[in-house]
């Protein structure tokens, strides 16, 4: 199990394309694991669900709202997607919108 985690972490650092992340609030369980990993990107709202934040720290509450994934936080965002009990965090390439981390990643 440790070897798989190390390989996954290495994959996350090799990404060269811009990525964005969004949360499916219909599946969010409100555990807050994402906020623990990357509070700069995720925040729990008063409704108990997690949302992404803009670069200016504004909560983005529109369904399907995305925010860029800063390269310096990529590992934390990927770990959030992997550990999320609701499987609701989606990380995709900006260029073609293909999910690279999350429940729909290939």
PyMOL commands that set and color helices and strands:
alter all, ss='L'
color gray80, all
select helices_A, chain A and resi 2-13+33-37+71-83
alter helices_A, ss='H'
color red, helices_A
select strands_A, chain A and resi 19-23+42-44+50-53+59-60+67-68+89-93+99-101
alter strands_A, ss='S'
color yellow, strands_A
deselect
rebuild
show_as cartoon
